[in-house]
Amino acid sequence: MTGVRSRLLAVMTVSVAAVLSALAFEALLSLDTVTPFGHTGYGHGVGWAGLALTLLVFVYPIQKRVNPSHRWPRGWFRVHMVTGVLGPLLIFIHSGAHYHAIVPILAMGSMVIVVVSGVVGQLVHAFSLRALNEHRHDLLHRGLSESDVDAQLHGMASQEEVFRLWQAIHAPMTVMFLAFTALHVVGALFIAGMS
């Protein structure tokens, strides 16, 4: 269990450091200016880039649902994970610490929950996979047939309550994040068009 705790602590430390760095970078970009960086043309560009990277996250789950029998290469899952972290970091640089309306606050809050639940879900998945592989090795070492081992492991994997809890948080919060982001973008474009 100490391996789990130390890895979780390392991930949390790196995540907090990355967010604080993004916020500090935005503060640095906003020095000596009347308008915060996120409200400048460059700031909007960073926001659009963050949104584009964040939308790239959805290629993997959409393809997985469209063609569930096809095994998707690990590369797409890596794209899912990397863009799921880089996109939000760019959004943090776009927004900085300037929260002055409820919709961007809700979009940011739901984004944070989605990213944190995604990172935690990846850790849970990795540790569950390791436990299943160790159990597989143990059962094979005891002399069970490959089909018996697969049947036992399938039963264990289907009863994984932690994964169901993760899905109950990650999926709805993702939908909420998309809805608040769409409202934020439409509102920002509407207000920018009026000024």
Order of alpha helices (4+ residues) and beta strands (2+ residues): alpha-alpha-alpha-alpha-alpha-alpha-alpha
